[in-house]
Amino acid sequence: MLRRFSLVMLLVLAGIGPVSAGGRNPGPLELALKTPVDALPALPVEGPVISPPEPPEAAELLRQGHEAAQLQGSTIDVPTALDRFRKAAALGSFEAANEFAVLMRMGSAPPEQKAKSIRITRYLAANGYGAAAYSMGMLGFMGRLGPEDGPQASKYWFNIARRAGNADALKLNAEALARLRTTSVLPPGTGNGDMVETAFTFTGITTAQEGSAAVDKTITTLFQGWTQADASTVTVHDKTYARHIMADGQGRKIAVFFDVTDWR
């Protein structure tokens, strides 16, 4: 039976918790609430981020959860959606765990429930799930993450989301870079710097001196509050790239690439 979303969130979410299927390994919901922040896995500094595979046996429960979560007029069947997502997550579905967490922090959910949902999302993101990393980026941008994530959390998690292939994160970043280039805040060019394949490539720059200035301007603009931990060059398929390792205030690191092939 469909009920108003705001009332259901107050009545249902406060007492709901993850379950695990008997005889199975713990699912991501259960693990998320057991794993301390300082015990989360370290994601790779560079290269693609591979999201965990979805278990086929969770597909039907996941479908039912999405169906129940569809807005019908002004209502949504929250209890059914949460139940199906929770059961699918117990089978190992990261997508279901992420959807569960999103529902937990929507509407009139109490603060402690929203904090629990962020804990789940952080765990999923730290294990490479792109949609959760995008959510962490948005939560950080909106100032809804705590000191355990740090002030630069949104930039870090958006990078992870893009490297995991999250379409929303890639679109958001492309639009932001286009605006910065159009207004000359960034030097004209292409690429987002996340990987060798998408390295920053500057337009009209051929000398190392000009290129170095463009690199400095890009890093200064996009990575305020970060420090450079390392710098080197790499050669891939006869092209040369500058590889800068940037670290945020929490010690998390990502690589930023610049195409320097034609500089002299």
C-alpha positions as CSV (number, residue, x, y, z in Angstrom):
1,M,0.0,0.0,0.0
2,L,1.4,3.4,-1.0
3,R,1.8,6.0,1.7
4,R,3.1,9.5,1.8
5,F,6.9,9.5,1.5
6,S,7.5,12.0,4.4
7,L,5.5,10.0,6.9
8,V,6.9,6.7,5.9
9,M,10.4,8.0,6.3
10,L,9.7,9.0,9.9
11,L,7.9,5.7,10.8
12,V,10.0,3.2,8.9
13,L,13.6,4.2,8.7
14,A,14.4,4.7,12.3
15,G,14.1,1.1,13.1
16,I,15.2,-0.5,9.8
17,G,18.6,-2.2,9.5
18,P,20.4,-4.5,7.1
19,V,20.0,-8.2,7.1
20,S,22.2,-11.0,5.7
21,A,21.1,-14.2,4.2
22,G,21.8,-17.3,6.3
23,G,24.9,-19.2,5.3
24,R,26.2,-16.5,3.0
25,N,29.0,-14.0,3.3
26,P,28.0,-10.6,4.7
27,G,26.6,-8.3,2.1
28,P,27.8,-4.7,1.6
29,L,25.1,-3.2,3.9
30,E,26.2,-5.3,6.8
31,L,29.9,-4.8,6.1
32,A,29.4,-1.0,5.7
33,L,28.0,-0.7,9.2
34,K,30.8,-2.9,10.7
35,T,33.8,-1.4,8.9
36,P,35.5,1.7,10.6
37,V,36.4,4.6,8.4
38,D,40.1,4.0,8.9
39,A,39.8,0.4,7.8
40,L,38.2,1.2,4.4
41,P,40.3,0.0,1.4
42,A,42.6,2.3,-0.4
43,L,41.6,2.9,-4.0
44,P,44.2,3.0,-6.8
45,V,45.8,6.4,-7.4
46,E,45.4,6.1,-11.2
47,G,43.8,4.1,-13.9
48,P,40.2,2.8,-14.2
49,V,38.3,2.0,-11.1
50,I,36.4,-1.3,-11.5
51,S,33.0,-1.4,-9.8
52,P,32.2,-4.7,-8.0
53,P,30.2,-7.1,-10.2
54,E,26.5,-7.5,-9.6
55,P,25.3,-11.0,-8.5
56,P,22.8,-12.4,-10.9
57,E,20.7,-13.9,-8.1
58,A,19.9,-10.4,-6.8
59,A,18.6,-9.2,-10.2
60,E,14.9,-9.9,-9.5
61,L,14.9,-8.4,-6.0
62,L,16.7,-5.3,-7.5
63,R,14.0,-5.0,-10.2
64,Q,11.3,-5.2,-7.6
65,G,13.0,-2.5,-5.5
66,H,13.3,-0.1,-8.4
67,E,9.7,-0.8,-9.3
68,A,8.5,0.0,-5.8
69,A,10.7,3.1,-5.7
70,Q,9.0,4.7,-8.7
71,L,7.0,7.8,-7.9
72,Q,3.2,7.1,-8.3
73,G,1.5,10.5,-8.1
74,S,2.8,12.0,-4.9
75,T,3.7,8.8,-3.2
76,I,6.3,6.0,-3.2
77,D,6.1,2.5,-1.7
78,V,9.1,3.1,0.6
79,P,8.7,0.0,2.8
80,T,8.7,-2.4,-0.2
81,A,11.5,-0.7,-1.9
82,L,13.7,-0.8,1.2
83,D,12.8,-4.4,1.8
84,R,13.7,-5.5,-1.7
85,F,16.9,-3.4,-1.8
86,R,18.0,-4.7,1.6
87,K,17.4,-8.4,0.5
88,A,19.3,-7.8,-2.8
89,A,22.2,-6.2,-0.9
90,A,22.3,-9.2,1.4
91,L,23.0,-11.3,-1.7
92,G,26.0,-9.0,-2.5
93,S,24.4,-6.3,-4.7
94,F,26.2,-3.0,-4.4
95,E,23.6,-1.3,-6.6
96,A,20.9,-2.4,-4.2
97,A,22.9,-1.2,-1.2
98,N,23.4,2.2,-2.8
99,E,19.7,2.5,-3.6
100,F,18.9,1.6,0.0
101,A,21.3,4.3,1.3
102,V,19.8,6.9,-1.0
103,L,16.3,6.2,0.2
104,M,17.5,6.3,3.8
105,R,18.6,9.9,3.6
106,M,15.7,11.3,1.6
107,G,12.6,13.2,2.8
108,S,12.0,13.4,6.6
109,A,14.6,10.8,7.7
110,P,16.0,11.7,11.1
111,P,19.7,12.9,11.2
112,E,21.0,9.7,12.7
113,Q,19.5,7.7,9.8
114,K,21.0,10.1,7.3
115,A,24.4,9.7,9.0
116,K,24.0,5.9,8.7
117,S,23.2,6.2,5.0
118,I,26.3,8.2,4.4
119,R,28.4,5.6,6.2
120,I,27.0,3.0,3.8
121,T,27.6,5.2,0.8
122,R,31.2,5.9,1.9
123,Y,31.8,2.2,2.2
124,L,30.4,1.5,-1.3
125,A,32.5,4.3,-2.8
126,A,35.6,3.1,-1.1
127,N,35.1,-0.3,-2.7
128,G,34.9,1.3,-6.2
129,Y,31.2,1.6,-6.7
130,G,30.9,4.6,-9.1
131,A,27.4,5.7,-8.3
132,A,28.2,5.8,-4.6
133,A,31.4,7.8,-5.3
134,Y,29.3,10.3,-7.2
135,S,26.9,10.6,-4.3
136,M,29.9,11.2,-1.9
137,G,31.0,13.9,-4.3
138,M,27.6,15.6,-4.2
139,L,27.3,15.2,-0.5
140,G,30.7,16.8,0.0
141,F,29.8,19.6,-2.4
142,M,26.7,20.3,-0.4
143,G,28.7,20.3,2.9
144,R,26.9,17.2,4.3
145,L,30.1,15.2,5.1
146,G,31.9,15.3,8.4
147,P,35.5,15.9,9.4
148,E,36.3,12.2,8.7
149,D,36.0,13.0,5.0
150,G,37.8,16.3,5.0
151,P,37.1,19.6,3.1
152,Q,38.4,18.2,-0.3
153,A,36.3,15.0,-0.2
154,S,34.0,16.0,-3.0
155,K,36.9,16.5,-5.5
156,Y,38.4,13.2,-4.5
157,W,35.2,11.2,-4.8
158,F,34.2,12.8,-8.1
159,N,37.5,11.7,-9.5
160,I,36.8,8.1,-8.4
161,A,33.3,8.3,-9.9
162,R,34.6,9.5,-13.2
163,R,37.3,6.8,-13.3
164,A,34.6,4.2,-12.6
165,G,32.7,5.5,-15.6
166,N,29.8,7.2,-13.8
167,A,27.9,9.1,-16.5
168,D,26.6,11.8,-14.1
169,A,30.1,12.6,-12.8
170,L,31.6,12.7,-16.3
171,K,28.9,15.0,-17.6
172,L,29.1,17.4,-14.5
173,N,32.9,17.6,-14.9
174,A,32.8,18.2,-18.7
175,E,30.3,21.0,-18.2
176,A,32.4,22.6,-15.4
177,L,35.7,22.4,-17.5
178,A,33.9,23.9,-20.5
179,R,32.8,26.9,-18.5
180,L,36.2,27.4,-17.0
181,R,37.8,27.3,-20.4
182,T,35.2,29.6,-22.0
183,T,35.8,32.2,-19.3
184,S,39.7,31.8,-19.6
185,V,39.9,30.6,-16.0
186,L,41.6,27.5,-17.5
187,P,43.8,27.5,-20.6
188,P,41.9,26.3,-23.7
189,G,42.2,22.7,-24.5
190,T,40.6,19.3,-24.1
191,G,40.6,16.4,-21.6
192,N,40.0,16.1,-17.9
193,G,43.4,14.8,-16.7
194,D,42.0,11.8,-14.9
195,M,43.8,9.2,-17.0
196,V,46.4,9.0,-19.8
197,E,43.6,8.5,-22.2
198,T,41.9,11.7,-21.1
199,A,45.0,13.8,-20.3
200,F,44.7,17.5,-20.3
201,T,45.8,18.7,-23.8
202,F,46.4,22.4,-24.3
203,T,45.5,24.2,-27.5
204,G,48.2,26.3,-29.2
205,I,51.0,25.5,-26.7
206,T,54.2,24.1,-28.1
207,T,57.0,25.1,-25.7
208,A,57.8,23.7,-22.4
209,Q,57.8,27.1,-20.8
210,E,54.2,27.8,-22.0
211,G,53.2,24.3,-21.1
212,S,54.6,24.5,-17.6
213,A,52.6,27.7,-17.0
214,A,49.4,26.1,-18.3
215,V,50.0,23.1,-16.0
216,D,50.6,25.3,-13.0
217,K,47.4,27.4,-13.7
218,T,45.3,24.2,-14.1
219,I,46.6,22.6,-10.9
220,T,46.3,25.9,-8.9
221,T,42.7,26.4,-10.1
222,L,41.4,22.8,-9.8
223,F,43.3,21.6,-6.7
224,Q,43.2,24.4,-4.2
225,G,44.1,23.0,-0.8
226,W,45.9,20.0,-2.3
227,T,49.6,19.4,-2.3
228,Q,51.8,17.8,-5.0
229,A,53.2,14.6,-3.7
230,D,55.2,13.6,-6.9
231,A,55.8,14.5,-10.5
232,S,57.2,12.4,-13.3
233,T,56.8,11.7,-17.0
234,V,55.4,8.5,-18.6
235,T,55.5,7.4,-22.3
236,V,52.5,5.5,-23.7
237,H,52.1,4.6,-27.4
238,D,54.9,7.0,-28.4
239,K,53.3,9.9,-26.5
240,T,54.7,11.6,-23.5
241,Y,52.6,12.7,-20.5
242,A,53.4,14.6,-17.3
243,R,52.0,12.7,-14.3
244,H,51.3,14.7,-11.2
245,I,50.3,13.0,-8.0
246,M,48.1,15.2,-5.9
247,A,47.2,14.6,-2.2
248,D,44.3,16.1,-0.3
249,G,44.3,17.0,3.4
250,Q,43.3,13.4,4.3
251,G,46.3,11.9,2.5
252,R,44.2,10.5,-0.3
253,K,46.0,10.7,-3.7
254,I,45.1,10.8,-7.3
255,A,47.1,11.2,-10.5
256,V,46.6,14.1,-13.0
257,F,47.9,13.7,-16.5
258,F,49.0,16.3,-19.1
259,D,49.9,15.6,-22.7
260,V,53.4,17.1,-23.2
261,T,54.3,15.2,-26.4
262,D,54.8,18.2,-28.7
263,W,56.4,20.6,-26.2
264,R,60.0,21.6,-27.0
